[in-house]
Amino acid sequence: MNHELSSTHPVDAKEAVRSVFRVLSRYIDPGEVRKVRHGLPAEVQALWPDPDMRH
C-alpha cells in the first residue's frame, strides 16, 4: 500500500473542500446552496461561500 501512495502529494484538506464547493456552486441553484449550507456545521459553512456574495 505504501508503494501505491508514494507518488501522491500532500493535499490541503480545507482548500480541497473549498474547491469542491466552488464547483458545486457553479452547477447548483443558489437557493439550493443556501439550504444545504444552512444544514452544515458553522466550520463547514465557512468553507462554502454564501451564494449571495458571488461576484
SVG drawing of the C-alpha trace seen along z (x, -y; Angstrom):
<svg xmlns="http://www.w3.org/2000/svg" viewBox="-34 -41 41 43">
<polyline fill="none" stroke="black" stroke-width="0.4" points="0.0,0.0 2.8,-2.5 4.3,-1.9 0.9,-2.8 0.9,-6.1 4.5,-7.1 3.6,-9.2 0.9,-11.2 1.3,-14.7 0.1,-16.2 -3.3,-17.9 -4.6,-20.9 -7.9,-19.4 -9.6,-22.8 -8.5,-24.0 -9.8,-20.7 -13.1,-21.2 -13.3,-24.9 -12.6,-23.7 -15.4,-21.2 -17.8,-23.8 -16.8,-26.2 -17.6,-23.6 -20.9,-22.7 -21.8,-26.4 -21.4,-26.6 -23.9,-23.9 -26.4,-24.1 -29.1,-26.8 -28.2,-29.4 -31.3,-28.7 -30.3,-25.1 -26.8,-26.0 -28.3,-28.2 -30.4,-25.3 -27.5,-22.9 -25.2,-25.4 -27.7,-26.0 -27.7,-22.4 -23.9,-22.2 -21.9,-23.0 -20.6,-26.6 -17.0,-25.4 -18.0,-23.8 -20.3,-26.7 -17.3,-29.0 -15.6,-27.0 -18.5,-27.3 -19.1,-30.9 -22.6,-32.3 -24.2,-32.3 -25.4,-35.9 -21.8,-37.0 -20.8,-35.8 -19.2,-38.3"/>
</svg>
